[in-house]
Amino acid sequence: MKPIPADVAAVVLAGGVGRRFGRPKALAMIDGVSLVERAVEALSSGPADVYVSVSPALERPVARLVGSRRVIVDLVEQAPCEGPLRAFLTAASTLVSYSNLVFMPVDAPWASWRDLEPIYNASKAIGSGASYFSGEGIVHPLFLAARRKSLLNAAWTACWGRAEKRATAILRSLDPLILLGSSETRSPLALATVNTPQDLWRPSRVPTPAEGYILLEGHSILYKISSTMNSYYSALALEAEYKLYRQLGLLRLASHVLKDAAALNVSTSLIQQESMAGGLG
């Protein structure tokens, strides 16, 4: 008899080649231990079965470190999106025996299962997705928990509707979505990531703590409209989405809406005004 699978799988996002870092971050070492091994160990303290999502180029070196049974290879040819979005779609498509999926990036060596548990519980409570936000309007889409089927639908929309590259698209397409303030983690360091070799010892950027939560519901309709309708309705949907995120203080998401408007070559008077003013950085 096969054992009953666990309710939740935890996935380390380790597919990046590390262009800015200079080499794949998954293989970088701290005290003789690779970041991917540290991440697997950190997540193994929780109830989840732990997997590692990689690009085809990293399949063998990562498998040698954590074992081939843990490795999920991104669906490169089957999905037009890139990066973490492709990893979200791959995990939701292949880990079909799990009801819930939790993700964290490989370059977050100060995070553990205890830092993901709040969003895991929140995602189960609302039956969809959860992530974190921190001060100054920053969101952290690579720290994500979601019902697998909800994630599959959201990732499909982002991948096939827009061929997205930005990980924040998953937050715009998961609905409903709850964003927890980063103070729910054990320490501000939990959401800090490694961007340079020097960050392996001390991160150059630590997220500013944020309190409370933000519940988004119905926002994905605007994202879908801007992906599928003609330019007039796309522009109206993007403006409404921009205003929503701006009002909620989610400045990173709002700035990405402006970038979408530029890429789609659509505009309204508000979008034009905000874009000419430099957007939100």
N, C-alpha and C positions, 0 to 999 in steps of 0.2 A: 504494500500500500504506500502511495506517495504521501509524504508529509504535507500537511496543510500549509500553503505559503504564508509568509508574513503579510500583515496588512499594509506595510509600508516598505518602500525601497528608498534608500538614500543614494544619490548619484553625485559623484565628484566630477565637475566640469573641467576636464584636463586636455581639451583638444587643441588649444592654441599653440602656435609655433613660437610665440614670444618674440616678435620682431623688435619691439622696443627694448625688451629685456636682453636680447642678444642670443637666446637659446630657449628651448621649450622650458617653461617654468616648472612643469611636472617633474622634470629631472634635476632641477636645482636642489642643492643640499643645504641643510642646516644641521650642524653637529653630526655630519656623516649620514644623515637620513634624508631621503628625497622628499620633496613637498607632497608628492602623490602618496607616498607611504604614510606620511604624517596625517594627511587628510583621511585616509582609510582608517587609520587607528583612531583618530578623533571621533569619527562617526560610528565606529564599532562599539562605543560605549552606550549607544542607544538601542532601541528595539528593532531598528531597520536592518534589512539585508543591504550590504554596501556594494555599489558598482562604481566603475570609472568610465566616463564617456571620453572617447579619444577620436582624433582624426586617423585615417588609415596609416599615415606616416608614423604615428606614435604607438600603433597597436603592439608591435613586438617589444620595444623597450619598456613600455609600461607593464605589459604582461609578465615580463621577467621579474619585475619588482613586486607586483601585487597578485600575480596568478591570472591565468587566461580566463578562468570562469567569471572573474569580476568585470572583464573588459567588454564594453559596448562600443562598436565602431560606427561612427556617424554614417548616415545614409547620404553619401555625397552625391551620387548620380540621381537618386530618386527625389531629391528636394532642392528647389531652386534658391532657398534662403541660405544664409551662411552663419558660421560661428555658433554661439550658444543657442540661437533659435533652432538651428538644425539639430543640435544635441537634445533640446527639449522635445522636438518632434520624434527623433529617433527613440528616445527613452519611452515616451508615451506610446509609441507604436510597437515596441518590442517587449517591454516589461508588463505584459498583459495579465499576469497572474496577481498583480498588486492593485489595490484600490487607490492608494495614495503614493505620491512621489515627492521627495524632498531633495533640493539641490543646493550645493555650495561650490564656489570656485576653488580650484586647486591652490591658488595663490593667496589663500587666507589662512596662514598657519596659526593664527591666534584664535580661530573659531573651533567649536566642538558641537556635539549633538545638543548640549544644553542651550546653545545659542540658537539652534534651529527649532527646538521644541515649541517655543511660543508660536511661531508661524505655522508649524505642523498642527497644533491644537486649533489655531484660528481657522485654518483652511478646512479642517474637518467640521468645525462649528457652522460655517456658512455653506459648506458643500461645494466649494469652488477653489479659489486661490488666495494666497497670502504672501506678503513680502515685507520688506522694511523700508522706512524712510528715515533720513537724518536731517540735521539742521541745514539751512540754506537751500532748501528745496531739492535735496539730493535723494534719489531713489536707488535701491540696490537690487536690481532684477535677478542677479545671479544667486542671491539668497532667496530661494523660492520654495513654496510648498503648495501642492495642488492635488485635487482629485484627478486621477489619471485621465479619465474620459473628458473632463473639462479642459485639461491641459492639451489633450490631443486636438480638440476642436479649435482651441485658441491658437495653437502652433500651426495648425493647418491653415487657418485664416491668414496669419502673418506670413507664412511661407509662400502659399500659393496665390493669395490675394495681392501681395505687394513685393514678394521676393525680398523680404527685409534683411538687413544686415545688423540693425541695432537690437540689442537684447531688450531694450525698453518696450519694444513692440508687444512682448508677451504680457506686460502690465496693461497695455491699452486694449488687448483682445480678450484677456481673462475677465469673466463677468459672472457674478459679482467678485470684487477683489477687495480685500482688506489690507491696508498698509499699517503696520505697527511701528510706533516710534522706536528708534534704535536703543532707547533706554531699557527696553525689554531684554536686551542681551546682558550677559554677565559683566561686560566691560566695553568701553568705546573701541578698544582694539579688536573686538570680535569681527567687525565688518571692515577692518583695514586690510588692504591688499598690497601685494608686492608688485611694484612697477619697475624697479631698478635693482641691480645686485645689492646695492647698499641697503635697500629696504628689508633684506633678509634678516638684518640685525635690529634695525629700528625703522619702522615705517615713516616715510616722509609726510604722509597725509593720514590723519586719523579723523574719521567722521565726527562731526559735532553732534552730541546727543540730542535726541528729540523725544518728547513725551506724547502720550495719547495714541490715537489711531485715526485713520481716514478710511471711510467705507465708500467705495466706488460701485455704482450700480447703474446699468444702462449705458455706460460710456462706450462699450464696445460697438454699439449700433453706429455711433458717429465714425468710428474707425473703419467699420465695414463699408459705410456709405462712401467715404472718401476713397476707398479702394476700388469700388465697383461702379459708381455712378459717373455721369458726365461731369464736365469741369464746373458747371454752375453749382450743382448739388455737392460736389466734392469740396468746393471752396466754402460753402455754407457749413458743411459738416466740420471741416477743419477749424473754421472760426469758432464754432460752438465748443469743439474739443479744447481749443486753446484757452478760451475764456474759462472753461470748467477747471482746468489744471491751474491756471493763474489764480483763480479765486481761492483754490484750496492750498495754495502755496507750493505746489509741485512744479517748481520752476524748470527742473530738468525735462520733465515730460512736456511742458509747454514749449520749451525751446526746440524739442524734436518735432513737434507739430509744425512749427515754422519752417524747419528744414524740409519736412515732407511737402509743404506747400510750394517751396522753391523747386524741389525735385519734380513735382507734378506740374509745375508751371501754371498754378492756379492762385488766385488772390481775391481778397476783398479789401475794402478800404482799411479795416482794422489790421489785417495781416500785412498789408503794404506798409502801414504806418509803423507797426512794431518791427518789421524786418528792416526798414530804413533807419530805425533808431538803434539798430544793433541787436534786436531781439533780447535774449536773456543770457547771451554768452554761450 
